[in-house]
Amino acid sequence: MFMCSNASTAIIAWLSFTLYVAFIGLCGCIIYAKYNQCDHLRTKRSSKPDQSYPVFVLETLGQYPGLTGLFTGGSLSASLSTISSGINSMATVIVEDIYKRIIFDHSMSRRKQEFVSKIRSLLILFFAFIVSYLVDHVPLIIFQLAGSFVPPILGIYLLGFFAPQVNSRCSGSIVFVHNISNMDSPRSSSDPKTVDQSLLISWKDSLLPYSSNKV
C-alpha cells in the first residue's frame, strides 16, 4: 500500500487493510465469547492455542452441510495463492539477481529462464517443506536473524549517508565484527531465586530482545 501509484489507490488499500484487521479482531472477539467459560484446551478438544479458529468452525458450522467444506476450500485457495505468489517472486529474484550474475548469462533465452525459474521454485518449495517441521522454532529463528542483520544494515546505511567515502570492504568488516561480538556465551540453567530474577530470565528467553535490544 506504500507503493501505490496515486492517492485514490492508496486510500482503497488502507480501507482494505482496515477492514482486514477489523474482520480478524471480530473473529477473535467471537471466539473469545464462545470459549471464555469453556476452554477447548482444557477439555482436550484441541492440542494447541492456534487451533481455536478451526475448532470454532467445526463446532459452529458443522451442523450446516457444506459450510465447513466451503471454509476449508476458501482457506486452502487463499493459502495456495499466497504461497504461489511468494515462491514465484523468490524464484524471480534468485534468477535475476543471483543466477544471472554468477553465470554471466544476461542474454539467456526465455525458455531457459523459465526452466531455471521452475527448478528454483521446486527447490524453494522443498526447503519450505523441510522448514515446516521446525514451525515451533521459526519465530525465534526469524527474530535471531533479524537481530543479527538488521542493526549492521542500519549502521551501514547511516555510515554511507554520513561518510560516503567508506568502501564495500569496510562495510563487510562491520557486519563481520558485529556478528562476532554478538556471539554470547551459553547461560547456566539455574533456577531463579526471586520473582525479579524470574521476570528477567523470561525477558531474556523471549523474542523481544532480538527486536528491541539488538537495534
Contacts in CASP RR format, 6 or more apart in sequence:
PFRMAT RR
TARGET T0000
AUTHOR 0000-0000-0000
METHOD contacts of the structure
MODEL  1
MFMCSNASTAIIAWLSFTLYVAFIGLCGCIIYAKYNQCDHLRTKRSSKPD
QSYPVFVLETLGQYPGLTGLFTGGSLSASLSTISSGINSMATVIVEDIYK
RIIFDHSMSRRKQEFVSKIRSLLILFFAFIVSYLVDHVPLIIFQLAGSFV
PPILGIYLLGFFAPQVNSRCSGSIVFVHNISNMDSPRSSSDPKTVDQSLL
ISWKDSLLPYSSNKV
1 10 0 8 1.000
1 13 0 8 1.000
1 14 0 8 1.000
1 17 0 8 1.000
2 10 0 8 1.000
4 10 0 8 1.000
4 13 0 8 1.000
27 53 0 8 1.000
30 56 0 8 1.000
31 52 0 8 1.000
31 53 0 8 1.000
31 56 0 8 1.000
34 56 0 8 1.000
34 60 0 8 1.000
35 52 0 8 1.000
35 56 0 8 1.000
40 46 0 8 1.000
40 51 0 8 1.000
40 52 0 8 1.000
40 55 0 8 1.000
41 47 0 8 1.000
41 48 0 8 1.000
41 49 0 8 1.000
45 55 0 8 1.000
46 52 0 8 1.000
46 54 0 8 1.000
46 55 0 8 1.000
57 68 0 8 1.000
57 71 0 8 1.000
58 68 0 8 1.000
61 67 0 8 1.000
61 68 0 8 1.000
61 71 0 8 1.000
62 68 0 8 1.000
87 121 0 8 1.000
87 124 0 8 1.000
87 125 0 8 1.000
87 128 0 8 1.000
88 117 0 8 1.000
88 121 0 8 1.000
90 120 0 8 1.000
90 124 0 8 1.000
91 117 0 8 1.000
91 118 0 8 1.000
91 120 0 8 1.000
91 121 0 8 1.000
91 124 0 8 1.000
92 117 0 8 1.000
94 120 0 8 1.000
95 113 0 8 1.000
95 116 0 8 1.000
95 117 0 8 1.000
95 120 0 8 1.000
99 116 0 8 1.000
99 120 0 8 1.000
100 106 0 8 1.000
100 108 0 8 1.000
108 116 0 8 1.000
131 138 0 8 1.000
134 141 0 8 1.000
139 207 0 8 1.000
140 207 0 8 1.000
143 207 0 8 1.000
143 210 0 8 1.000
143 211 0 8 1.000
144 210 0 8 1.000
146 210 0 8 1.000
146 211 0 8 1.000
146 214 0 8 1.000
147 210 0 8 1.000
147 211 0 8 1.000
147 214 0 8 1.000
147 215 0 8 1.000
148 178 0 8 1.000
148 179 0 8 1.000
148 182 0 8 1.000
148 214 0 8 1.000
149 175 0 8 1.000
150 214 0 8 1.000
150 215 0 8 1.000
151 178 0 8 1.000
151 214 0 8 1.000
151 215 0 8 1.000
152 174 0 8 1.000
152 175 0 8 1.000
152 178 0 8 1.000
152 179 0 8 1.000
153 175 0 8 1.000
154 215 0 8 1.000
155 174 0 8 1.000
156 171 0 8 1.000
156 172 0 8 1.000
156 174 0 8 1.000
156 175 0 8 1.000
159 166 0 8 1.000
159 171 0 8 1.000
159 174 0 8 1.000
160 166 0 8 1.000
182 214 0 8 1.000
187 204 0 8 1.000
192 198 0 8 1.000
192 200 0 8 1.000
192 201 0 8 1.000
203 209 0 8 1.000
END
